[in-house]
Every structure is written in C-alpha cells, then in structure tokens.
C-alpha cells in the first residue's frame, strides 16, 4: 500500500531557478540609428514561448526617454521601442544591457476558462495541496496526486510546450526524518492568455511531447514517476508571472482555475476526491 508522504503534500521544495527555463532564451536585441537621429530597438528570438525583456541603460543622453518599461515578447521578431532625441541635430548617446526571462507579465486572466484534470477520463483521483510555510495558498500552491499505479498523464488545457526540464526535489520522510533528493522531469506548457501549466513527475522515458508542440485537453503526455518509494507521485499547477518591486524580472503566482469534474465546474480542494470528466466543448474554448 502506498503511503502518502506528508512532507511532499504540504511542503514541496524545488531547487530550481524559476525565472529560467532549461532552453536558452537565445533572444537578441538590435538597434537601428536613423537619419533623424532617432534609434529603433528590435528583437529576434529562436526559443519557443513568451519572454520578459528588461533593459537597463547605464548611459542615456540627449533623449526624452528616461527609462524603458519591461516588455513582453511573443513573436519570433519585432519592434520594441523608439528613442527620440531632445536636440534633433545631435545623436543620442547610450549604452545598455538587458535581461531575458521566460514568461509573460500581467496576463489578462479569463475566469471562465475551464481545465480538465490531467488524468484519463473517468479516473478517480485524490488531490492534495502542496504549499510553502509562510506563503498563502492563494499566492503559491501545487496540486499533488499519489498513486499505487503508474497512471498516465494528459493535458489540462490547449497550449504550447515551451520547456522540458529536470527539477531537483528534496522531501522529508516523516518516519525517519531523513531528507531525500530526487530528480523529476517537468513539462511547461504556455497558454494563449499568458498563463503556464507545470506537469511535474513524468517518467523520463515516457515523455511523449516536445518543445514547440501544441497539446490539447486529454493529449497524452507520459506516465507518473516514482518518488523515493514503491508508489508514484505527480504534481501540477497553473501560474503566471507578476511584477515584484524588488525584482522586476517577475515572480510566479499560482492560479486556482476551474476544473470540470463529476460534480460540474469547481475549484480543487485539498484531501478531496474527484472523477476526471472530459467535454469536447472545452477544447473549442
């Protein structure tokens, strides 16, 4: 019988830089100096997904622009902004560097969007919340499912796979008080509204998706991975990036979306069982 690891349920510590994906952003900024002494800034990127670009000017003279806002970049290339000179007869003198973070700042969330539980249609699952001490579940939480069987994992919502990465997880054994380390595969999917879904705990050799691939609700992703024992564990969550006064590269905030279950559309509560329900109309939305 699989014993639930309470340390994993209530405290999931991931040693990973949440602001960086394993794929290199490979985003470059280029400038064009125009005949009227204005300067245009453009970008080109090769990586999949949205990125947050922050520019820092260490030198910026003869321009009405004092600072540049943090920008969302979604296309493969495009125009960022223009610098205009104060004295139109003189060139703008500038020097800058920039940082690139995977994600999308300040998405417009649609509360009517409905997700499908990430398991086979008809399966009964018991949900636990994974939370961090001192942080409200409204701010940060993950959903944890434990099983005696190596269950298949499926998509929750239509989106594009933007990363497949390895996480280092530390969890504490309540019986022995021993902290154990495990490596887990995580799939990151970006949705059209700028939110992201994490599918964590996928057995490495079973992963059936790749970066750049579009998945739909009930698209097969892989199977659950073992976690320091005889049982299997899988973690999922939905989040977005929000500005932080101390770190303008943004941080992560959990979303508590609506899920379609046997009881209709509802929020997921901890320590409750739900039956996976699929409606093709969800795909059209």
Secondary structure, 3 states (H helix, E strand, C coil): CCCCCHHHHHCCEEECCCCCCCCCCCEEEEEEECCCCCEEEEEEECCCCCEEEEEEEEEEECCCCCCCCCEEECCCEEEEEEECCCCCCCCCEEEEEEEEEECCECCCCCCCCEEECCCCCCCEEEEEEECCCCCCCCCCCEEEEEECCCCEEECCCCEEEEEEEEEEEEEECCCCCCEEEEEEEEEEEECCCCCEEEEEEECHHHCCCCCCCEECCCCEEEEEEECCCCCEEEEEEEEEEEEECCEEEEEEEEECCEEEECCEEECCCCCEEEEECCCHHHHHC
